[in-house]
Structure formats: C-alpha cells, structure tokens
Amino acid sequence: MTSRIFLKLCAAVLGVLVLALLAVDFLASRVAEASYYETETRMLGEKARLISSLAKLDPARVRDAGAAAGARVTLIARDGSVVADSEASAKQMENHSEYPEVKASLNGMEGSSVRLSQARNIQFLYVAIPVESGALRLAMPLEEVKANVDSIRRRMLASTALAFVLPILIAALIARRVSHRLGRIIEYAAQLAQGNFTPQHLPVASDELGQLGGRLTETAGKLRGMVDALEREHNELEKLERVRKDFVINVSHELRTPLASIQGYTETLLDGAMEEPELNLKFLTIIRKNAERLANLISDLLTLSRVELKQQKFQFASQRVARLLNDSVDSMQPMAKRKSIELRLPPHPENWHVFCDSEAVHQILTNLMDNALKYTPEGGTITITAERSGKMILVTVRDTGVGIPKEELPRLFERFYRVDKARSRELGGTGLGLAIVKHLALSQGGDVQVSSELGVGSSFSFTLPVDDAGFQGKTDIRDSLTVS
C-alpha cells in the first residue's frame, strides 16, 4: 500500500517537473530566439553603418566588405536596382525596391526582415540602412542563428535539469513521508470498515493528514463507545429476559404449590371429609395457611414489582432514628414473645435523623426481624443497633440463629433464593423478603450487606442517608437486579 502511494506521488511529481521543463524549454527558446534576432539585427545594422563610413560605398570594395563583416553585402540604387553584391552578379539580380527592408531604407529608415532567399533557398535575416546613393543591405543566414539558439537552449535545459535534481530528491523524501502517513491512515480506515474500532495512535501533526488521522481516531473512539453501549444494552436485555423467564418460572412454581394444596384439600372435603369434624378442621386450617401464603406471596410480588419499576411512591422526610427503630421493634414484639425470643434495642441518641420514607424503612426492618425470628431458636436474642458512619446511618439486625454458609451469602438477596427451601416453605417464607429489603434500601439511597457464621448467627445491615442529598428515589436500580 505504502509503496504504491509512494510511486504514484513520485510519478506525479516527475510529471509536473517534466511539464515544467517543457514549458521552460518552449518559453526560453522563444525568448532566446527573439533576443538573438534582436541582437543580430542590431549588430548587422552597426556593421552596415561601419561599412558605409569606411568603404565609402565603392562598388568594387563590396565583396571585401562582405568578407570582413562576415555577411552578404548588397548596395542598392534609389530605384531599387542592385549596384553591387558580395556574393552574386548585380546584373543578374532583380529589382529590390519592393523588399520591406529596402523600401524602409529608401524612405530614410533602417529596415529589417526575415524571409527565404530565392537565390540560395534558405532563410536570411536582412538589415538595410539608408545611404547617400540609395541603400546598403547586409544579410545573414538564419542557420547560424538557429545553431546558436539551439546551443543556448541545450545549455539552458541542462542547467534546468540539474537544478531539478535537488527538488526531486526533496520531493521524493516528502512523498515517502506522506505516503507512509497516508498508508497508515488508509489501513486504519480499512480496519474501521471491518469493524475494528480500537483507537490507534496515529502520528500527530497540524497539517491536513494529521487532522484526518485525529478525526479517524476520534471517530473510532466514538464508534467503540457506541458499540460498547450497544453490547451493554444487549447484555442488559439478555439479563432482563433471563430475569423475566426465571421470574415467571419461579412465580409459577411458588403459586402452584399452595394452589395445589388448596385444591387437593378442598376436593377431599367435598368428597365427604366435611362430615368428619377432626379432618375438616385440620384440612380447613391447612387451606387457610396456604391461602395466607398466597396472599403474602402476591403482596410481596406487587411490592417488589412497584419498587423495581419505580412506581412505588415514597414520601421522603427527615425521621428520627430512635422512633423508627422503636416502632418497628414494638410491632414485632408479639411474635418474638410467642417464640420466647428477646428483642434487644439499645438506646440511641435522640438527635440522630435520617432522610427516608418511614414506611419503606419500617418494611425493611420488619422483614429483617421476621427473617431473624424464623431462623432463631427459642431462648435466642435479636439485637437491633444503629451507628453513625459519615453521612450515613448503619442499621444492623443481629440474631443468634443457625447461621448461613459463606458460599450462600452472595445469593441471599436474589428473588426466590432460599438456603433451605423445605424449611423456608415450612416456615411460610415467600423467598422475596430479602430481595424487597435490598431494593427498598437502594430506593432510599442506601445499600445492604450481610455477614454470618454457622452456629453463631447472622447480621443484616442497611444504610440510610443522614441528609437530603437530592436523591429522592431517583437511583436507577435496574443495574442491581439479580437472577435467581
């Protein structure tokens, strides 16, 4: 590629130089010829005046004067007849009164002309001056003039060609540099056309090629960004599609179990179990529990859906931390007492405030405490604490339950993910509580984290902003969606 460009540039430069050389030859030849004619005309005129003054126009001395002047000398009478000629017999020559140079000299002016000599059949330069007896004319064959002009022309062409050597070398160096840069740009453009949008560092310069290279690099960067954005969107769409499919599968599975139980026990009652008091009460209790489970599942699905789609309306305001914790703990005390579990809430400063939606925080806390109550054995404790961390308040729900294996921790906040699926369903869990906690925390401008140790207990924490930082639930939480 580079060699072809170099050869084309060199050929173009050589072509221009050849045309310039031809133009110089044409114009210089014309100028040299015209200048030589003018010089010869002036010299012939001076020789004619010198001959007229020295020879005193003696016809017998015309031949000697021609030899001394190196030109043909002709003495012409006023009537145009030839008196004497240095190279021919005057008696055999025609009347010259109509020749332009002779006519001018007979009228008192110096005259000149170029024409074909009929006697010798070659071009001559004629110059005639007026004299007392008529006109004195000198003639010189143009072959000598042309020979001298051709000699000057050859020397001029040689000098010009020699002068072109350095410009040709410089042009070759420039062509080599330009072809190299242009070749890199063409190769880069070909890579762009093939879909390789990786920016390259082309030679930086302020000329047009440098600007072109810069624009190509800039274009490649923008195209790379667009491709990356499209790939991210494609991956996000694939991720969302997987989430949708998994969601449909999981919801169908979660709904199918209680519905099948309700349908089975209902059919059993209709088939005759209604008449047996012990069985009908047991079956109705199972139906009620499964109906409650369905209601809880649908409620959690609606809550999670509203939060993920940003359709949940939050009322952000400054809330006292102590009040939020006390209200949530009070609502869970009856359940804790039934299981003989102690809910501990150490006192917190009354001047601590967070900027949040109180209902969302209450749901986060109750979900975490409900989860802790399910997996903490009787006689255990659940401690709720809050601590200041910069511009955030860190709230922690710590239990003395069975704990969670470390390999399970990264997936805890996925929808429908359960560490112990059988026990979770037995305890009435929907598998959405921690997913709701995560998305509600994100919607408040905070985050969630978990730590656990088997046989010791688990700690679930979430953060809330102290002040209104202009968040107002604007964070796009779609990037935090998880696949179950």
C-alpha positions in Angstrom: 0.0 0.0 0.0 2.7 2.5 1.1 5.0 1.7 -1.9 2.1 2.2 -4.4 1.3 5.5 -2.9 5.0 6.5 -2.9 5.3 5.5 -6.6 2.2 7.4 -7.6 3.4 10.5 -5.7 6.8 10.3 -7.3 5.2 9.8 -10.8 3.0 12.9 -10.2 6.0 15.0 -9.1 8.1 13.9 -12.0 5.2 14.5 -14.4 4.9 18.1 -13.0 8.6 18.6 -13.3 8.7 17.3 -16.9 5.8 19.6 -17.8 7.7 22.5 -16.1 10.9 21.6 -18.1 9.0 21.6 -21.4 7.4 24.9 -20.6 10.8 26.4 -19.7 12.2 25.0 -22.9 9.4 26.4 -25.0 9.3 29.8 -23.4 13.1 30.1 -23.0 13.6 29.1 -26.6 11.2 31.8 -27.8 12.8 34.4 -25.6 16.4 33.4 -26.6 15.5 33.3 -30.3 13.8 36.7 -30.1 16.7 38.1 -28.1 19.3 36.7 -30.6 17.4 38.0 -33.6 17.3 41.4 -32.0 21.0 41.3 -31.2 21.9 40.1 -34.7 19.7 42.8 -36.2 21.4 45.5 -34.2 24.9 44.1 -35.0 24.1 43.9 -38.7 22.9 47.5 -38.6 26.1 48.6 -36.9 28.2 46.7 -39.4 26.3 48.3 -42.2 26.9 51.8 -40.8 30.6 51.0 -40.3 31.0 49.7 -43.9 29.2 52.8 -45.3 31.6 55.0 -43.4 34.8 53.1 -44.2 34.3 51.8 -47.7 32.6 55.0 -48.9 30.3 52.7 -50.9 32.7 51.8 -53.6 31.1 49.0 -55.6 34.4 47.5 -56.2 35.1 47.0 -52.5 31.6 45.5 -51.6 33.0 41.9 -51.9 35.8 42.7 -49.5 33.4 44.5 -47.1 31.2 41.4 -47.0 34.1 39.1 -46.2 35.2 41.5 -43.4 31.7 41.7 -42.0 31.0 38.0 -42.2 27.8 38.8 -44.0 26.4 39.2 -47.5 26.6 42.9 -48.5 24.3 44.4 -51.2 24.5 48.0 -52.5 21.2 49.2 -53.9 20.4 52.3 -56.0 17.5 54.6 -55.2 15.4 53.0 -58.0 15.8 49.5 -56.4 18.3 48.1 -58.8 21.3 46.3 -57.4 24.6 48.2 -57.8 26.9 45.6 -56.3 26.7 42.4 -54.2 29.4 40.5 -52.3 28.2 37.0 -53.4 26.4 37.4 -56.7 26.5 39.3 -60.0 24.5 42.5 -59.7 23.4 42.4 -63.4 21.6 39.1 -62.8 19.7 40.2 -59.7 16.1 41.6 -59.8 15.0 45.0 -58.6 14.8 45.1 -54.8 12.6 48.1 -54.3 9.7 46.0 -53.1 11.5 44.2 -50.3 10.4 45.5 -46.9 13.9 46.3 -45.5 14.9 48.0 -48.8 11.7 50.0 -49.0 12.2 51.3 -45.4 15.8 52.3 -46.0 14.9 54.1 -49.3 12.4 56.0 -47.2 15.2 57.1 -44.9 14.7 54.5 -42.1 16.6 51.4 -41.0 14.7 48.3 -42.1 14.9 44.5 -41.3 13.0 41.4 -42.3 13.3 37.6 -42.3 12.5 35.6 -45.4 13.5 32.9 -47.8 16.3 33.7 -50.2 15.2 32.8 -53.7 18.8 32.5 -54.8 20.0 30.2 -52.1 16.6 28.8 -50.9 17.4 29.3 -47.2 16.1 31.7 -44.5 18.0 35.0 -44.2 18.0 37.9 -41.8 18.1 41.2 -43.8 19.0 44.6 -42.4 19.2 47.7 -44.7 20.2 51.3 -43.8 19.8 54.4 -45.9 22.9 55.8 -47.6 23.5 58.7 -49.9 23.3 56.6 -53.1 20.4 54.6 -52.0 20.5 51.6 -49.5 23.1 49.3 -48.1 21.9 45.9 -47.0 23.5 43.1 -45.0 22.2 39.6 -44.9 23.0 36.7 -42.6 21.7 33.1 -43.0 19.5 32.1 -40.1 21.1 28.7 -39.9 23.8 30.2 -37.8 21.2 32.0 -35.6 19.3 28.8 -35.1 22.5 26.9 -34.3 23.4 29.5 -31.7 19.8 29.4 -30.3 19.9 25.6 -30.1 23.2 25.7 -28.3 21.8 28.2 -25.8 18.7 26.0 -25.5 20.7 22.9 -24.7 22.8 24.6 -22.1 19.6 26.1 -20.5 17.9 22.6 -20.5 20.9 21.0 -18.9 21.1 23.7 -16.3 17.4 23.5 -15.5 17.5 19.7 -15.3 20.5 19.9 -13.0 18.6 22.4 -10.9 15.7 20.0 -10.7 17.8 17.3 -9.0 17.6 18.7 -5.5 13.9 19.5 -5.7 13.3 15.9 -7.0 15.2 14.5 -4.0 13.3 16.7 -1.6 10.0 15.8 -3.3 10.9 12.1 -3.0 11.6 12.4 0.7 8.3 14.3 1.2 6.5 11.7 -0.9 8.0 8.9 1.2 6.8 10.6 4.4 3.4 11.5 3.1 2.9 8.0 1.6 3.8 6.4 4.9 1.4 8.5 6.8 -1.3 8.2 4.2 -0.8 4.4 4.1 -1.3 4.2 7.8 -4.4 6.2 7.6 -5.8 4.1 4.8 -5.0 0.9 6.7 -6.7 2.3 9.8 -9.8 3.3 7.7 -9.9 -0.3 6.3 -9.8 -1.6 9.9 -12.7 0.7 10.8 -14.6 -0.6 7.8 -14.1 -4.1 9.0 -15.4 -3.3 12.5 -12.2 -2.9 14.4 -12.9 0.3 16.3 -9.9 0.2 18.6 -8.4 3.7 18.6 -4.8 3.9 17.4 -2.1 6.5 18.0 -1.5 7.9 14.5 1.3 10.5 14.0 0.3 13.8 15.5 0.7 16.8 13.2 -1.1 20.1 12.5 -1.4 19.5 8.7 -4.4 18.1 6.9 -3.2 14.5 7.2 -2.7 14.9 10.9 -6.1 16.4 11.3 -7.6 13.5 9.2 -5.8 10.9 11.5 -7.1 12.7 14.5 -10.6 12.7 13.2 -10.4 9.0 12.4 -9.1 8.3 15.9 -11.9 10.4 17.4 -14.4 8.6 15.2 -13.1 5.2 16.2 -13.4 6.2 19.9 -17.0 7.3 19.4 -17.8 4.1 17.4 -16.1 2.0 20.1 -18.2 3.7 22.7 -21.4 3.2 20.7 -20.6 -0.5 20.2 -19.8 -0.9 23.9 -23.0 0.8 24.8 -25.0 -1.4 22.4 -23.2 -4.5 23.8 -24.1 -3.4 27.3 -27.7 -2.8 26.3 -27.8 -6.2 24.6 -26.4 -7.9 27.7 -28.8 -5.9 29.9 -31.7 -7.0 27.7 -30.5 -10.6 27.8 -30.2 -10.3 31.6 -33.6 -8.8 31.9 -35.0 -11.6 29.6 -33.4 -14.2 31.9 -34.8 -12.4 34.9 -38.3 -12.4 33.3 -38.2 -16.1 32.4 -36.8 -17.1 35.8 -39.4 -14.9 37.5 -42.2 -16.5 35.5 -40.9 -20.0 36.3 -40.4 -19.2 40.0 -43.7 -17.4 40.4 -45.5 -20.3 38.7 -43.8 -22.8 40.9 -44.4 -20.8 44.1 -48.1 -20.3 43.2 -48.6 -23.9 42.1 -47.7 -25.4 45.5 -50.2 -23.6 47.7 -52.9 -23.7 44.9 -52.4 -27.5 44.5 -52.7 -27.9 48.3 -55.8 -25.8 48.5 -57.4 -27.6 45.5 -56.5 -31.0 46.9 -57.8 -30.5 50.4 -60.9 -28.7 49.1 -61.7 -31.7 46.8 -61.2 -34.0 49.8 -63.7 -32.0 51.9 -66.2 -32.0 49.1 -65.8 -35.8 48.7 -67.0 -36.4 52.3 -64.4 -35.2 54.7 -66.7 -32.3 55.7 -68.7 -34.8 57.7 -65.7 -35.7 59.9 -65.1 -32.9 62.5 -61.5 -33.8 63.1 -60.5 -33.9 59.5 -62.5 -30.9 58.3 -61.0 -28.7 60.9 -57.5 -29.9 60.1 -58.0 -29.5 56.3 -59.5 -26.0 56.6 -56.6 -24.9 58.8 -54.2 -26.1 56.0 -56.3 -24.4 53.4 -56.2 -21.2 55.4 -52.4 -21.3 55.8 -51.9 -21.8 52.1 -54.3 -19.0 51.3 -52.3 -16.8 53.6 -49.2 -17.9 51.9 -50.7 -17.0 48.5 -51.8 -13.6 49.9 -48.3 -12.9 51.3 -46.6 -14.0 48.0 -48.9 -11.8 45.9 -48.3 -8.9 48.3 -44.5 -9.3 48.2 -44.6 -9.6 44.4 -46.6 -6.4 44.0 -44.3 -4.6 46.4 -41.1 -5.8 44.6 -42.6 -5.0 41.2 -43.5 -1.5 42.2 -40.1 -0.8 43.6 -38.2 -2.2 40.6 -40.4 -0.3 38.1 -40.1 2.8 40.2 -43.8 3.0 40.6 -43.7 3.0 44.4 -44.4 6.4 45.7 -42.2 7.5 48.6 -42.7 10.4 50.9 -39.2 11.4 51.9 -38.7 13.4 55.1 -36.3 13.7 58.0 -37.1 11.0 60.5 -35.7 10.3 64.0 -33.7 7.1 64.1 -34.8 6.2 67.6 -38.5 6.5 66.7 -38.1 4.3 63.5 -36.4 1.6 65.5 -38.8 1.7 68.4 -41.9 1.5 66.2 -40.6 -1.5 64.2 -39.5 -3.4 67.3 -42.8 -2.8 69.0 -44.7 -4.2 66.0 -42.6 -7.4 66.2 -42.7 -8.0 70.0 -45.8 -10.2 70.0 -44.3 -12.6 67.5 -41.0 -12.6 69.5 -42.8 -13.4 72.7 -44.6 -16.4 71.2 -41.2 -17.9 70.3 -39.6 -16.8 73.6 -37.0 -14.7 71.7 -35.7 -11.5 73.2 -35.7 -8.4 71.0 -33.0 -6.0 72.2 -32.9 -2.3 71.3 -30.1 -0.4 73.0 -30.9 3.4 73.5 -29.8 5.7 70.6 -29.2 9.5 70.6 -32.5 11.3 70.1 -30.9 13.8 67.7 -30.0 11.2 65.1 -32.0 11.7 61.9 -32.2 10.0 58.5 -33.8 11.3 55.3 -36.1 8.5 54.1 -39.6 7.2 53.7 -40.7 5.9 57.1 -43.0 3.1 55.7 -40.2 1.8 53.5 -37.8 1.7 56.4 -40.4 0.0 58.6 -40.9 -2.7 56.0 -37.1 -3.2 55.7 -36.8 -3.6 59.5 -39.8 -5.9 59.9 -38.7 -8.1 57.0 -35.2 -8.5 58.6 -36.6 -9.1 62.0 -39.2 -11.6 60.7 -36.5 -13.4 58.9 -34.4 -13.5 62.1 -37.3 -14.8 64.2 -37.8 -17.6 61.7 -34.3 -18.9 62.0 -33.5 -18.1 65.6 -34.3 -20.9 68.1 -36.4 -20.3 71.3 -34.5 -18.5 74.0 -32.3 -16.7 71.4 -31.9 -13.0 71.1 -32.2 -10.4 68.2 -30.4 -7.1 68.6 -31.2 -4.0 66.6 -28.5 -1.3 66.6 -27.7 1.9 64.7 -24.4 3.7 64.4 -23.2 6.8 62.6 -20.8 6.4 59.6 -20.0 9.7 57.9 -23.2 10.9 56.2 -24.9 7.6 56.6 -26.6 5.7 59.5 -25.8 2.0 59.6 -28.7 -0.1 61.0 -28.0 -3.7 61.9 -30.3 -6.6 62.8 -28.1 -9.3 64.6 -29.5 -12.7 65.6 -28.2 -15.8 67.4 -29.8 -18.2 64.9 -28.4 -21.1 63.0 -26.3 -19.0 60.6 -25.7 -19.2 56.9 -22.9 -20.9 54.9 -20.5 -18.5 53.4 -21.0 -19.8 49.9 -24.7 -18.9 50.1 -24.2 -15.3 51.2 -23.7 -13.8 47.7 -27.1 -15.0 46.5 -29.2 -14.2 49.6 -30.8 -11.1 48.1 -31.9 -12.9 44.9 -35.6 -13.4 44.4 -36.9 -16.8 45.5 -33.5 -17.9 46.6 -33.6 -20.0 49.8 -30.7 -21.6 51.7 -33.1 -24.3 53.0 -36.0 -24.5 50.6 -38.0 -27.1 52.5 -37.7 -25.3 55.9 -38.4 -21.9 54.3 -41.7 -23.1 52.9 -42.5 -24.8 56.2 -42.0 -21.5 58.0 -44.2 -19.7 55.5 -41.5 -17.7 53.7 -42.1 -16.4 50.2 -38.4 -16.1 49.1 -38.9 -12.4 48.3 -38.3 -10.8 51.7 -34.6 -10.1 51.3 -35.0 -9.0 47.7 -37.6 -6.5 48.9 -35.1 -5.3 51.6 -32.4 -4.8 49.1 -34.4 -2.8 46.6 -36.1 -0.7 49.2 -32.7 0.1 50.7 -31.4 1.1 47.3 -34.5 3.2 46.7 -33.7 5.2 49.9 -30.2 5.9 48.7 -28.6 3.2 50.8 -27.3 -0.3 50.5 -27.4 -3.7 52.2 -24.8 -6.2 53.5 -24.7 -9.4 55.3 -22.3 -11.5 57.4 -22.9 -14.8 59.1 -21.3 -17.7 60.9 -22.8 -21.2 61.2 -24.0 -21.9 64.7 -23.4 -18.4 65.9 -25.8 -16.2 64.0 -26.3 -13.7 61.2 -26.1 -9.9 60.9 -28.1 -8.0 58.2 -27.2 -4.3 57.8 -28.5 -1.4 55.7 -27.6 2.2 55.4 -29.7 5.4 55.2 -28.6 8.9 54.3 -28.5 11.5 57.1 -29.4 14.5 54.9 -31.3 15.1 51.7 -28.6 14.8 49.0 -31.1 15.3 46.2 -31.6 11.5 45.8 -35.4 11.4 46.3 -35.5 7.9 45.0 -34.0 8.7 41.6 -31.4 6.0 41.5 -32.0 3.5 38.7 -32.0 0.2 40.5 -32.2 -1.9 37.4 -28.5 -2.5 37.4 -28.9 -4.2 40.8 -31.4 -6.8 39.5 -30.4 -10.3 40.3 -31.1 -13.5 38.7 -32.4 -16.4 40.7 
